[in-house]
């Protein structure tokens, strides 16, 4: 992934189906050029599928699916990589 902006927002998710779309919408509405990386830890409630749909609609969104719940501590380094 190559980014042309200076702001990268990493959003870790696990069971955030009800929250992910409003959150992404609000972050993208900020008056700054940014990209968002959503990192989903295999949410059983469909968060990853909702994130996939959002990624298809916006070229400033990226998604990383992780196969297990690996925790918040490893999310940010994965997102920045």
mmCIF file of the N, C-alpha and C atoms, coordinates in Angstrom:
data_MODEL
# 
_entry.id   MODEL 
# 
loop_
_atom_site.group_PDB 
_atom_site.id 
_atom_site.type_symbol 
_atom_site.label_atom_id 
_atom_site.label_alt_id 
_atom_site.label_comp_id 
_atom_site.label_asym_id 
_atom_site.label_entity_id 
_atom_site.label_seq_id 
_atom_site.pdbx_PDB_ins_code 
_atom_site.Cartn_x 
_atom_site.Cartn_y 
_atom_site.Cartn_z 
_atom_site.occupancy 
_atom_site.B_iso_or_equiv 
_atom_site.pdbx_formal_charge 
_atom_site.auth_seq_id 
_atom_site.auth_comp_id 
_atom_site.auth_asym_id 
_atom_site.auth_atom_id 
_atom_site.pdbx_PDB_model_num 
ATOM 1   N N  . UNK A 1 1  ? 0.833   -1.168  0.000  1.00 0.00 ? 1  UNK A N  1 
ATOM 2   C CA . UNK A 1 1  ? 0.000   0.000   0.000  1.00 0.00 ? 1  UNK A CA 1 
ATOM 3   C C  . UNK A 1 1  ? 0.884   1.240   0.000  1.00 0.00 ? 1  UNK A C  1 
ATOM 4   N N  . UNK A 1 2  ? 0.636   2.152   -0.875 1.00 0.00 ? 2  UNK A N  1 
ATOM 5   C CA . UNK A 1 2  ? 1.360   3.414   -0.897 1.00 0.00 ? 2  UNK A CA 1 
ATOM 6   C C  . UNK A 1 2  ? 0.379   4.542   -0.599 1.00 0.00 ? 2  UNK A C  1 
ATOM 7   N N  . UNK A 1 3  ? 0.791   5.442   0.254  1.00 0.00 ? 3  UNK A N  1 
ATOM 8   C CA . UNK A 1 3  ? -0.076  6.536   0.662  1.00 0.00 ? 3  UNK A CA 1 
ATOM 9   C C  . UNK A 1 3  ? 0.519   7.857   0.211  1.00 0.00 ? 3  UNK A C  1 
ATOM 10  N N  . UNK A 1 4  ? -0.339  8.770   -0.241 1.00 0.00 ? 4  UNK A N  1 
ATOM 11  C CA . UNK A 1 4  ? 0.127   10.079  -0.659 1.00 0.00 ? 4  UNK A CA 1 
ATOM 12  C C  . UNK A 1 4  ? -0.220  11.160  0.354  1.00 0.00 ? 4  UNK A C  1 
ATOM 13  N N  . UNK A 1 5  ? -0.723  10.798  1.503  1.00 0.00 ? 5  UNK A N  1 
ATOM 14  C CA . UNK A 1 5  ? -1.047  11.777  2.534  1.00 0.00 ? 5  UNK A CA 1 
ATOM 15  C C  . UNK A 1 5  ? -0.114  11.591  3.721  1.00 0.00 ? 5  UNK A C  1 
ATOM 16  N N  . UNK A 1 6  ? -0.179  12.522  4.638  1.00 0.00 ? 6  UNK A N  1 
ATOM 17  C CA . UNK A 1 6  ? 0.689   12.444  5.803  1.00 0.00 ? 6  UNK A CA 1 
ATOM 18  C C  . UNK A 1 6  ? -0.015  11.860  7.015  1.00 0.00 ? 6  UNK A C  1 
ATOM 19  N N  . UNK A 1 7  ? -1.321  11.639  6.924  1.00 0.00 ? 7  UNK A N  1 
ATOM 20  C CA . UNK A 1 7  ? -2.071  11.132  8.063  1.00 0.00 ? 7  UNK A CA 1 
ATOM 21  C C  . UNK A 1 7  ? -2.582  9.721   7.755  1.00 0.00 ? 7  UNK A C  1 
ATOM 22  N N  . UNK A 1 8  ? -2.267  8.814   8.650  1.00 0.00 ? 8  UNK A N  1 
ATOM 23  C CA . UNK A 1 8  ? -2.760  7.441   8.551  1.00 0.00 ? 8  UNK A CA 1 
ATOM 24  C C  . UNK A 1 8  ? -3.478  7.121   9.848  1.00 0.00 ? 8  UNK A C  1 
ATOM 25  N N  . UNK A 1 9  ? -4.725  6.709   9.742  1.00 0.00 ? 9  UNK A N  1 
ATOM 26  C CA . UNK A 1 9  ? -5.520  6.343   10.901 1.00 0.00 ? 9  UNK A CA 1 
ATOM 27  C C  . UNK A 1 9  ? -5.647  4.826   10.907 1.00 0.00 ? 9  UNK A C  1 
ATOM 28  N N  . UNK A 1 10 ? -5.223  4.194   11.988 1.00 0.00 ? 10 UNK A N  1 
ATOM 29  C CA . UNK A 1 10 ? -5.348  2.752   12.142 1.00 0.00 ? 10 UNK A CA 1 
ATOM 30  C C  . UNK A 1 10 ? -6.516  2.491   13.084 1.00 0.00 ? 10 UNK A C  1 
ATOM 31  N N  . UNK A 1 11 ? -7.467  1.694   12.604 1.00 0.00 ? 11 UNK A N  1 
ATOM 32  C CA . UNK A 1 11 ? -8.644  1.372   13.409 1.00 0.00 ? 11 UNK A CA 1 
ATOM 33  C C  . UNK A 1 11 ? -8.679  -0.130  13.661 1.00 0.00 ? 11 UNK A C  1 
ATOM 34  N N  . UNK A 1 12 ? -8.344  -0.552  14.887 1.00 0.00 ? 12 UNK A N  1 
ATOM 35  C CA . UNK A 1 12 ? -8.465  -1.960  15.228 1.00 0.00 ? 12 UNK A CA 1 
ATOM 36  C C  . UNK A 1 12 ? -9.930  -2.295  15.509 1.00 0.00 ? 12 UNK A C  1 
ATOM 37  N N  . UNK A 1 13 ? -10.380 -3.454  15.038 1.00 0.00 ? 13 UNK A N  1 
ATOM 38  C CA . UNK A 1 13 ? -11.772 -3.829  15.276 1.00 0.00 ? 13 UNK A CA 1 
ATOM 39  C C  . UNK A 1 13 ? -11.878 -5.271  15.750 1.00 0.00 ? 13 UNK A C  1 
ATOM 40  N N  . UNK A 1 14 ? -12.857 -5.475  16.609 1.00 0.00 ? 14 UNK A N  1 
ATOM 41  C CA . UNK A 1 14 ? -13.305 -6.803  17.007 1.00 0.00 ? 14 UNK A CA 1 
ATOM 42  C C  . UNK A 1 14 ? -14.734 -6.623  17.493 1.00 0.00 ? 14 UNK A C  1 
ATOM 43  N N  . UNK A 1 15 ? -15.665 -7.205  16.764 1.00 0.00 ? 15 UNK A N  1 
ATOM 44  C CA . UNK A 1 15 ? -17.096 -7.081  17.071 1.00 0.00 ? 15 UNK A CA 1 
ATOM 45  C C  . UNK A 1 15 ? -17.559 -5.629  17.086 1.00 0.00 ? 15 UNK A C  1 
ATOM 46  N N  . UNK A 1 16 ? -17.265 -4.910  16.037 1.00 0.00 ? 16 UNK A N  1 
ATOM 47  C CA . UNK A 1 16 ? -17.646 -3.507  15.916 1.00 0.00 ? 16 UNK A CA 1 
ATOM 48  C C  . UNK A 1 16 ? -18.616 -3.283  14.753 1.00 0.00 ? 16 UNK A C  1 
ATOM 49  N N  . UNK A 1 17 ? -19.430 -4.272  14.446 1.00 0.00 ? 17 UNK A N  1 
ATOM 50  C CA . UNK A 1 17 ? -20.346 -4.171  13.305 1.00 0.00 ? 17 UNK A CA 1 
ATOM 51  C C  . UNK A 1 17 ? -21.251 -2.943  13.397 1.00 0.00 ? 17 UNK A C  1 
ATOM 52  N N  . UNK A 1 18 ? -21.728 -2.618  14.568 1.00 0.00 ? 18 UNK A N  1 
ATOM 53  C CA . UNK A 1 18 ? -22.637 -1.484  14.726 1.00 0.00 ? 18 UNK A CA 1 
ATOM 54  C C  . UNK A 1 18 ? -21.916 -0.139  14.659 1.00 0.00 ? 18 UNK A C  1 
ATOM 55  N N  . UNK A 1 19 ? -20.608 -0.151  14.872 1.00 0.00 ? 19 UNK A N  1 
ATOM 56  C CA . UNK A 1 19 ? -19.867 1.104   14.992 1.00 0.00 ? 19 UNK A CA 1 
ATOM 57  C C  . UNK A 1 19 ? -18.972 1.451   13.811 1.00 0.00 ? 19 UNK A C  1 
ATOM 58  N N  . UNK A 1 20 ? -18.573 0.474   13.017 1.00 0.00 ? 20 UNK A N  1 
ATOM 59  C CA . UNK A 1 20 ? -17.514 0.714   12.038 1.00 0.00 ? 20 UNK A CA 1 
ATOM 60  C C  . UNK A 1 20 ? -17.923 1.721   10.957 1.00 0.00 ? 20 UNK A C  1 
ATOM 61  N N  . UNK A 1 21 ? -19.110 1.613   10.428 1.00 0.00 ? 21 UNK A N  1 
ATOM 62  C CA . UNK A 1 21 ? -19.512 2.545   9.361  1.00 0.00 ? 21 UNK A CA 1 
ATOM 63  C C  . UNK A 1 21 ? -19.615 3.977   9.872  1.00 0.00 ? 21 UNK A C  1 
ATOM 64  N N  . UNK A 1 22 ? -20.307 4.253   10.999 1.00 0.00 ? 22 UNK A N  1 
ATOM 65  C CA . UNK A 1 22 ? -20.348 5.633   11.496 1.00 0.00 ? 22 UNK A CA 1 
ATOM 66  C C  . UNK A 1 22 ? -18.957 6.177   11.836 1.00 0.00 ? 22 UNK A C  1 
ATOM 67  N N  . UNK A 1 23 ? -18.104 5.347   12.396 1.00 0.00 ? 23 UNK A N  1 
ATOM 68  C CA . UNK A 1 23 ? -16.760 5.787   12.746 1.00 0.00 ? 23 UNK A CA 1 
ATOM 69  C C  . UNK A 1 23 ? -15.960 6.168   11.504 1.00 0.00 ? 23 UNK A C  1 
ATOM 70  N N  . UNK A 1 24 ? -15.961 5.297   10.504 1.00 0.00 ? 24 UNK A N  1 
ATOM 71  C CA . UNK A 1 24 ? -15.227 5.560   9.270  1.00 0.00 ? 24 UNK A CA 1 
ATOM 72  C C  . UNK A 1 24 ? -15.776 6.814   8.589  1.00 0.00 ? 24 UNK A C  1 
ATOM 73  N N  . UNK A 1 25 ? -17.082 6.963   8.565  1.00 0.00 ? 25 UNK A N  1 
ATOM 74  C CA . UNK A 1 25 ? -17.705 8.138   7.951  1.00 0.00 ? 25 UNK A CA 1 
ATOM 75  C C  . UNK A 1 25 ? -17.250 9.422   8.642  1.00 0.00 ? 25 UNK A C  1 
ATOM 76  N N  . UNK A 1 26 ? -17.219 9.413   9.954  1.00 0.00 ? 26 UNK A N  1 
ATOM 77  C CA . UNK A 1 26 ? -16.813 10.605  10.700 1.00 0.00 ? 26 UNK A CA 1 
ATOM 78  C C  . UNK A 1 26 ? -15.330 10.906  10.520 1.00 0.00 ? 26 UNK A C  1 
ATOM 79  N N  . UNK A 1 27 ? -14.495 9.884   10.503 1.00 0.00 ? 27 UNK A N  1 
ATOM 80  C CA . UNK A 1 27 ? -13.062 10.111  10.309 1.00 0.00 ? 27 UNK A CA 1 
ATOM 81  C C  . UNK A 1 27 ? -12.805 10.667  8.916  1.00 0.00 ? 27 UNK A C  1 
ATOM 82  N N  . UNK A 1 28 ? -13.432 10.096  7.898  1.00 0.00 ? 28 UNK A N  1 
ATOM 83  C CA . UNK A 1 28 ? -13.231 10.584  6.527  1.00 0.00 ? 28 UNK A CA 1 
ATOM 84  C C  . UNK A 1 28 ? -13.746 12.008  6.330  1.00 0.00 ? 28 UNK A C  1 
ATOM 85  N N  . UNK A 1 29 ? -14.670 12.440  7.161  1.00 0.00 ? 29 UNK A N  1 
ATOM 86  C CA . UNK A 1 29 ? -15.236 13.787  7.035  1.00 0.00 ? 29 UNK A CA 1 
ATOM 87  C C  . UNK A 1 29 ? -14.318 14.870  7.606  1.00 0.00 ? 29 UNK A C  1 
ATOM 88  N N  . UNK A 1 30 ? -13.242 14.487  8.247  1.00 0.00 ? 30 UNK A N  1 
ATOM 89  C CA . UNK A 1 30 ? -12.339 15.477  8.837  1.00 0.00 ? 30 UNK A CA 1 
ATOM 90  C C  . UNK A 1 30 ? -11.648 16.290  7.745  1.00 0.00 ? 30 UNK A C  1 
ATOM 91  N N  . UNK A 1 31 ? -11.352 17.553  8.045  1.00 0.00 ? 31 UNK A N  1 
ATOM 92  C CA . UNK A 1 31 ? -10.774 18.438  7.030  1.00 0.00 ? 31 UNK A CA 1 
ATOM 93  C C  . UNK A 1 31 ? -9.262  18.261  6.877  1.00 0.00 ? 31 UNK A C  1 
ATOM 94  N N  . UNK A 1 32 ? -8.852  17.033  6.664  1.00 0.00 ? 32 UNK A N  1 
ATOM 95  C CA . UNK A 1 32 ? -7.435  16.725  6.471  1.00 0.00 ? 32 UNK A CA 1 
ATOM 96  C C  . UNK A 1 32 ? -7.341  15.547  5.509  1.00 0.00 ? 32 UNK A C  1 
ATOM 97  N N  . UNK A 1 33 ? -6.291  15.510  4.732  1.00 0.00 ? 33 UNK A N  1 
ATOM 98  C CA . UNK A 1 33 ? -6.091  14.384  3.823  1.00 0.00 ? 33 UNK A CA 1 
ATOM 99  C C  . UNK A 1 33 ? -5.611  13.188  4.649  1.00 0.00 ? 33 UNK A C  1 
ATOM 100 N N  . UNK A 1 34 ? -6.327  12.090  4.559  1.00 0.00 ? 34 UNK A N  1 
ATOM 101 C CA . UNK A 1 34 ? -5.950  10.929  5.359  1.00 0.00 ? 34 UNK A CA 1 
ATOM 102 C C  . UNK A 1 34 ? -6.366  9.633   4.685  1.00 0.00 ? 34 UNK A C  1 
ATOM 103 N N  . UNK A 1 35 ? -5.782  8.563   5.167  1.00 0.00 ? 35 UNK A N  1 
ATOM 104 C CA . UNK A 1 35 ? -6.150  7.204   4.792  1.00 0.00 ? 35 UNK A CA 1 
ATOM 105 C C  . UNK A 1 35 ? -6.452  6.448   6.079  1.00 0.00 ? 35 UNK A C  1 
ATOM 106 N N  . UNK A 1 36 ? -7.282  5.431   5.950  1.00 0.00 ? 36 UNK A N  1 
ATOM 107 C CA . UNK A 1 36 ? -7.650  4.605   7.097  1.00 0.00 ? 36 UNK A CA 1 
ATOM 108 C C  . UNK A 1 36 ? -7.278  3.156   6.794  1.00 0.00 ? 36 UNK A C  1 
ATOM 109 N N  . UNK A 1 37 ? -6.643  2.523   7.757  1.00 0.00 ? 37 UNK A N  1 
ATOM 110 C CA . UNK A 1 37 ? -6.410  1.085   7.703  1.00 0.00 ? 37 UNK A CA 1 
ATOM 111 C C  . UNK A 1 37 ? -7.248  0.465   8.816  1.00 0.00 ? 37 UNK A C  1 
ATOM 112 N N  . UNK A 1 38 ? -8.187  -0.376  8.428  1.00 0.00 ? 38 UNK A N  1 
ATOM 113 C CA . UNK A 1 38 ? -9.004  -1.115  9.387  1.00 0.00 ? 38 UNK A CA 1 
ATOM 114 C C  . UNK A 1 38 ? -8.353  -2.477  9.556  1.00 0.00 ? 38 UNK A C  1 
ATOM 115 N N  . UNK A 1 39 ? -8.135  -2.871  10.793 1.00 0.00 ? 39 UNK A N  1 
ATOM 116 C CA . UNK A 1 39 ? -7.550  -4.178  11.068 1.00 0.00 ? 39 UNK A CA 1 
ATOM 117 C C  . UNK A 1 39 ? -8.556  -4.963  11.891 1.00 0.00 ? 39 UNK A C  1 
ATOM 118 N N  . UNK A 1 40 ? -9.107  -5.988  11.268 1.00 0.00 ? 40 UNK A N  1 
ATOM 119 C CA . UNK A 1 40 ? -10.130 -6.785  11.939 1.00 0.00 ? 40 UNK A CA 1 
ATOM 120 C C  . UNK A 1 40 ? -9.557  -8.121  12.388 1.00 0.00 ? 40 UNK A C  1 
ATOM 121 N N  . UNK A 1 41 ? -9.758  -8.419  13.669 1.00 0.00 ? 41 UNK A N  1 
ATOM 122 C CA . UNK A 1 41 ? -9.272  -9.665  14.269 1.00 0.00 ? 41 UNK A CA 1 
ATOM 123 C C  . UNK A 1 41 ? -10.317 -10.774 14.192 1.00 0.00 ? 41 UNK A C  1 
ATOM 124 N N  . UNK A 1 42 ? -10.798 -11.049 12.975 1.00 0.00 ? 42 UNK A N  1 
ATOM 125 C CA . UNK A 1 42 ? -11.721 -12.159 12.743 1.00 0.00 ? 42 UNK A CA 1 
ATOM 126 C C  . UNK A 1 42 ? -12.996 -12.036 13.584 1.00 0.00 ? 42 UNK A C  1 
ATOM 127 N N  . UNK A 1 43 ? -13.601 -10.855 13.551 1.00 0.00 ? 43 UNK A N  1 
ATOM 128 C CA . UNK A 1 43 ? -14.826 -10.610 14.317 1.00 0.00 ? 43 UNK A CA 1 
ATOM 129 C C  . UNK A 1 43 ? -15.924 -11.576 13.902 1.00 0.00 ? 43 UNK A C  1 
ATOM 130 N N  . UNK A 1 44 ? -16.543 -12.245 14.868 1.00 0.00 ? 44 UNK A N  1 
ATOM 131 C CA . UNK A 1 44 ? -17.614 -13.182 14.526 1.00 0.00 ? 44 UNK A CA 1 
ATOM 132 C C  . UNK A 1 44 ? -18.944 -12.510 14.192 1.00 0.00 ? 44 UNK A C  1 
ATOM 133 N N  . UNK A 1 45 ? -19.047 -11.188 14.396 1.00 0.00 ? 45 UNK A N  1 
ATOM 134 C CA . UNK A 1 45 ? -20.328 -10.512 14.178 1.00 0.00 ? 45 UNK A CA 1 
ATOM 135 C C  . UNK A 1 45 ? -20.444 -9.816  12.826 1.00 0.00 ? 45 UNK A C  1 
ATOM 136 N N  . UNK A 1 46 ? -19.496 -10.054 11.916 1.00 0.00 ? 46 UNK A N  1 
ATOM 137 C CA . UNK A 1 46 ? -19.600 -9.497  10.571 1.00 0.00 ? 46 UNK A CA 1 
ATOM 138 C C  . UNK A 1 46 ? -18.888 -8.171  10.354 1.00 0.00 ? 46 UNK A C  1 
ATOM 139 N N  . UNK A 1 47 ? -18.121 -7.725  11.312 1.00 0.00 ? 47 UNK A N  1 
ATOM 140 C CA . UNK A 1 47 ? -17.391 -6.463  11.161 1.00 0.00 ? 47 UNK A CA 1 
ATOM 141 C C  . UNK A 1 47 ? -16.501 -6.481  9.923  1.00 0.00 ? 47 UNK A C  1 
ATOM 142 N N  . UNK A 1 48 ? -15.801 -7.578  9.696  1.00 0.00 ? 48 UNK A N  1 
ATOM 143 C CA . UNK A 1 48 ? -14.903 -7.684  8.552  1.00 0.00 ? 48 UNK A CA 1 
ATOM 144 C C  . UNK A 1 48 ? -15.633 -7.547  7.227  1.00 0.00 ? 48 UNK A C  1 
ATOM 145 N N  . UNK A 1 49 ? -16.819 -8.115  7.129  1.00 0.00 ? 49 UNK A N  1 
ATOM 146 C CA . UNK A 1 49 ? -17.600 -8.026  5.893  1.00 0.00 ? 49 UNK A CA 1 
ATOM 147 C C  . UNK A 1 49 ? -18.091 -6.596  5.659  1.00 0.00 ? 49 UNK A C  1 
ATOM 148 N N  . UNK A 1 50 ? -18.486 -5.926  6.722  1.00 0.00 ? 50 UNK A N  1 
ATOM 149 C CA . UNK A 1 50 ? -18.909 -4.525  6.584  1.00 0.00 ? 50 UNK A CA 1 
ATOM 150 C C  . UNK A 1 50 ? -17.720 -3.679  6.149  1.00 0.00 ? 50 UNK A C  1 
ATOM 151 N N  . UNK A 1 51 ? -16.563 -3.930  6.738  1.00 0.00 ? 51 UNK A N  1 
ATOM 152 C CA . UNK A 1 51 ? -15.351 -3.197  6.360  1.00 0.00 ? 51 UNK A CA 1 
ATOM 153 C C  . UNK A 1 51 ? -14.999 -3.445  4.895  1.00 0.00 ? 51 UNK A C  1 
ATOM 154 N N  . UNK A 1 52 ? -15.155 -4.677  4.428  1.00 0.00 ? 52 UNK A N  1 
ATOM 155 C CA . UNK A 1 52 ? -14.894 -4.978  3.012  1.00 0.00 ? 52 UNK A CA 1 
ATOM 156 C C  . UNK A 1 52 ? -15.785 -4.138  2.100  1.00 0.00 ? 52 UNK A C  1 
ATOM 157 N N  . UNK A 1 53 ? -17.048 -4.008  2.460  1.00 0.00 ? 53 UNK A N  1 
ATOM 158 C CA . UNK A 1 53 ? -17.975 -3.211  1.655  1.00 0.00 ? 53 UNK A CA 1 
ATOM 159 C C  . UNK A 1 53 ? -17.560 -1.738  1.647  1.00 0.00 ? 53 UNK A C  1 
ATOM 160 N N  . UNK A 1 54 ? -17.115 -1.237  2.777  1.00 0.00 ? 54 UNK A N  1 
ATOM 161 C CA . UNK A 1 54 ? -16.660 0.155   2.846  1.00 0.00 ? 54 UNK A CA 1 
ATOM 162 C C  . UNK A 1 54 ? -15.423 0.371   1.985  1.00 0.00 ? 54 UNK A C  1 
ATOM 163 N N  . UNK A 1 55 ? -14.500 -0.584  2.017  1.00 0.00 ? 55 UNK A N  1 
ATOM 164 C CA . UNK A 1 55 ? -13.262 -0.481  1.230  1.00 0.00 ? 55 UNK A CA 1 
ATOM 165 C C  . UNK A 1 55 ? -13.579 -0.411  -0.263 1.00 0.00 ? 55 UNK A C  1 
ATOM 166 N N  . UNK A 1 56 ? -14.587 -1.159  -0.697 1.00 0.00 ? 56 UNK A N  1 
ATOM 167 C CA . UNK A 1 56 ? -14.969 -1.132  -2.114 1.00 0.00 ? 56 UNK A CA 1 
ATOM 168 C C  . UNK A 1 56 ? -15.513 0.231   -2.539 1.00 0.00 ? 56 UNK A C  1 
ATOM 169 N N  . UNK A 1 57 ? -16.004 1.007   -1.587 1.00 0.00 ? 57 UNK A N  1 
ATOM 170 C CA . UNK A 1 57 ? -16.607 2.304   -1.896 1.00 0.00 ? 57 UNK A CA 1 
ATOM 171 C C  . UNK A 1 57 ? -15.639 3.482   -1.824 1.00 0.00 ? 57 UNK A C  1 
ATOM 172 N N  . UNK A 1 58 ? -14.484 3.277   -1.198 1.00 0.00 ? 58 UNK A N  1 
ATOM 173 C CA . UNK A 1 58 ? -13.597 4.416   -0.960 1.00 0.00 ? 58 UNK A CA 1 
ATOM 174 C C  . UNK A 1 58 ? -12.139 3.996   -1.124 1.00 0.00 ? 58 UNK A C  1 
ATOM 175 N N  . UNK A 1 59 ? -11.416 4.707   -1.976 1.00 0.00 ? 59 UNK A N  1 
ATOM 176 C CA . UNK A 1 59 ? -10.018 4.341   -2.227 1.00 0.00 ? 59 UNK A CA 1 
ATOM 177 C C  . UNK A 1 59 ? -9.057  4.841   -1.145 1.00 0.00 ? 59 UNK A C  1 
ATOM 178 N N  . UNK A 1 60 ? -9.587  5.463   -0.103 1.00 0.00 ? 60 UNK A N  1 
ATOM 179 C CA . UNK A 1 60 ? -8.746  5.881   1.026  1.00 0.00 ? 60 UNK A CA 1 
ATOM 180 C C  . UNK A 1 60 ? -8.820  4.895   2.185  1.00 0.00 ? 60 UNK A C  1 
ATOM 181 N N  . UNK A 1 61 ? -9.553  3.805   1.985  1.00 0.00 ? 61 UNK A N  1 
ATOM 182 C CA . UNK A 1 61 ? -9.706  2.778   3.017  1.00 0.00 ? 61 UNK A CA 1 
ATOM 183 C C  . UNK A 1 61 ? -8.969  1.509   2.618  1.00 0.00 ? 61 UNK A C  1 
ATOM 184 N N  . UNK A 1 62 ? -8.362  0.883   3.596  1.00 0.00 ? 62 UNK A N  1 
ATOM 185 C CA . UNK A 1 62 ? -7.672  -0.391  3.398  1.00 0.00 ? 62 UNK A CA 1 
ATOM 186 C C  . UNK A 1 62 ? -8.067  -1.309  4.538  1.00 0.00 ? 62 UNK A C  1 
ATOM 187 N N  . UNK A 1 63 ? -8.018  -2.603  4.291  1.00 0.00 ? 63 UNK A N  1 
ATOM 188 C CA . UNK A 1 63 ? -8.449  -3.576  5.289  1.00 0.00 ? 63 UNK A CA 1 
ATOM 189 C C  . UNK A 1 63 ? -7.421  -4.679  5.421  1.00 0.00 ? 63 UNK A C  1 
ATOM 190 N N  . UNK A 1 64 ? -7.117  -5.002  6.651  1.00 0.00 ? 64 UNK A N  1 
ATOM 191 C CA . UNK A 1 64 ? -6.278  -6.157  6.959  1.00 0.00 ? 64 UNK A CA 1 
ATOM 192 C C  . UNK A 1 64 ? -7.137  -7.108  7.783  1.00 0.00 ? 64 UNK A C  1 
ATOM 193 N N  . UNK A 1 65 ? -7.319  -8.315  7.262  1.00 0.00 ? 65 UNK A N  1 
ATOM 194 C CA . UNK A 1 65 ? -8.017  -9.362  8.017  1.00 0.00 ? 65 UNK A CA 1 
ATOM 195 C C  . UNK A 1 65 ? -6.964  -10.183 8.746  1.00 0.00 ? 65 UNK A C  1 
ATOM 196 N N  . UNK A 1 66 ? -7.115  -10.332 10.047 1.00 0.00 ? 66 UNK A N  1 
ATOM 197 C CA . UNK A 1 66 ? -6.226  -11.221 10.796 1.00 0.00 ? 66 UNK A CA 1 
ATOM 198 C C  . UNK A 1 66 ? -7.049  -12.444 11.188 1.00 0.00 ? 66 UNK A C  1 
ATOM 199 N N  . UNK A 1 67 ? -6.428  -13.600 11.164 1.00 0.00 ? 67 UNK A N  1 
ATOM 200 C CA . UNK A 1 67 ? -7.172  -14.857 11.316 1.00 0.00 ? 67 UNK A CA 1 
ATOM 201 C C  . UNK A 1 67 ? -7.570  -15.166 12.755 1.00 0.00 ? 67 UNK A C  1 
ATOM 202 N N  . UNK A 1 68 ? -6.990  -14.489 13.707 1.00 0.00 ? 68 UNK A N  1 
ATOM 203 C CA . UNK A 1 68 ? -7.302  -14.729 15.114 1.00 0.00 ? 68 UNK A CA 1 
ATOM 204 C C  . UNK A 1 68 ? -7.396  -13.403 15.847 1.00 0.00 ? 68 UNK A C  1 
ATOM 205 N N  . UNK A 1 69 ? -7.922  -13.459 17.045 1.00 0.00 ? 69 UNK A N  1 
ATOM 206 C CA . UNK A 1 69 ? -7.933  -12.282 17.904 1.00 0.00 ? 69 UNK A CA 1 
ATOM 207 C C  . UNK A 1 69 ? -6.536  -12.154 18.496 1.00 0.00 ? 69 UNK A C  1 
ATOM 208 N N  . UNK A 1 70 ? -5.732  -11.288 17.885 1.00 0.00 ? 70 UNK A N  1 
ATOM 209 C CA . UNK A 1 70 ? -4.331  -11.148 18.271 1.00 0.00 ? 70 UNK A CA 1 
ATOM 210 C C  . UNK A 1 70 ? -4.106  -10.016 19.265 1.00 0.00 ? 70 UNK A C  1 
ATOM 211 N N  . UNK A 1 71 ? -5.103  -9.205  19.510 1.00 0.00 ? 71 UNK A N  1 
ATOM 212 C CA . UNK A 1 71 ? -4.999  -8.169  20.521 1.00 0.00 ? 71 UNK A CA 1 
ATOM 213 C C  . UNK A 1 71 ? -4.560  -6.822  19.991 1.00 0.00 ? 71 UNK A C  1 
ATOM 214 N N  . UNK A 1 72 ? -4.835  -5.823  20.797 1.00 0.00 ? 72 UNK A N  1 
ATOM 215 C CA . UNK A 1 72 ? -4.575  -4.441  20.429 1.00 0.00 ? 72 UNK A CA 1 
ATOM 216 C C  . UNK A 1 72 ? -3.090  -4.129  20.268 1.00 0.00 ? 72 UNK A C  1 
ATOM 217 N N  . UNK A 1 73 ? -2.252  -4.737  21.101 1.00 0.00 ? 73 UNK A N  1 
ATOM 218 C CA . UNK A 1 73 ? -0.825  -4.424  21.081 1.00 0.00 ? 73 UNK A CA 1 
ATOM 219 C C  . UNK A 1 73 ? -0.144  -4.660  19.744 1.00 0.00 ? 73 UNK A C  1 
ATOM 220 N N  . UNK A 1 74 ? -0.554  -5.669  19.031 1.00 0.00 ? 74 UNK A N  1 
ATOM 221 C CA . UNK A 1 74 ? 0.085   -5.961  17.737 1.00 0.00 ? 74 UNK A CA 1 
ATOM 222 C C  . UNK A 1 74 ? -0.645  -5.294  16.566 1.00 0.00 ? 74 UNK A C  1 
ATOM 223 N N  . UNK A 1 75 ? -1.795  -4.708  16.839 1.00 0.00 ? 75 UNK A N  1 
ATOM 224 C CA . UNK A 1 75 ? -2.582  -4.102  15.764 1.00 0.00 ? 75 UNK A CA 1 
ATOM 225 C C  . UNK A 1 75 ? -1.880  -2.902  15.135 1.00 0.00 ? 75 UNK A C  1 
ATOM 226 N N  . UNK A 1 76 ? -1.404  -2.004  15.952 1.00 0.00 ? 76 UNK A N  1 
ATOM 227 C CA . UNK A 1 76 ? -0.813  -0.772  15.420 1.00 0.00 ? 76 UNK A CA 1 
ATOM 228 C C  . UNK A 1 76 ? 0.458   -1.028  14.609 1.00 0.00 ? 76 UNK A C  1 
ATOM 229 N N  . UNK A 1 77 ? 1.392   -1.835  15.096 1.00 0.00 ? 77 UNK A N  1 
ATOM 230 C CA . UNK A 1 77 ? 2.553   -2.129  14.233 1.00 0.00 ? 77 UNK A CA 1 
ATOM 231 C C  . UNK A 1 77 ? 2.141   -2.774  12.897 1.00 0.00 ? 77 UNK A C  1 
ATOM 232 N N  . UNK A 1 78 ? 1.158   -3.670  12.922 1.00 0.00 ? 78 UNK A N  1 
ATOM 233 C CA . UNK A 1 78 ? 0.674   -4.273  11.672 1.00 0.00 ? 78 UNK A CA 1 
ATOM 234 C C  . UNK A 1 78 ? 0.092   -3.212  10.741 1.00 0.00 ? 78 UNK A C  1 
ATOM 235 N N  . UNK A 1 79 ? -0.650  -2.284  11.283 1.00 0.00 ? 79 UNK A N  1 
ATOM 236 C CA . UNK A 1 79 ? -1.246  -1.229  10.474 1.00 0.00 ? 79 UNK A CA 1 
ATOM 237 C C  . UNK A 1 79 ? -0.218  -0.293  9.876  1.00 0.00 ? 79 UNK A C  1 
ATOM 238 N N  . UNK A 1 80 ? 0.794   0.057   10.641 1.00 0.00 ? 80 UNK A N  1 
ATOM 239 C CA . UNK A 1 80 ? 1.818   0.970   10.134 1.00 0.00 ? 80 UNK A CA 1 
ATOM 240 C C  . UNK A 1 80 ? 2.736   0.295   9.102  1.00 0.00 ? 80 UNK A C  1 
ATOM 241 N N  . UNK A 1 81 ? 2.863   -1.026  9.197  1.00 0.00 ? 81 UNK A N  1 
ATOM 242 C CA . UNK A 1 81 ? 3.647   -1.757  8.192  1.00 0.00 ? 81 UNK A CA 1 
ATOM 243 C C  . UNK A 1 81 ? 2.918   -1.723  6.878  1.00 0.00 ? 81 UNK A C  1 
# 
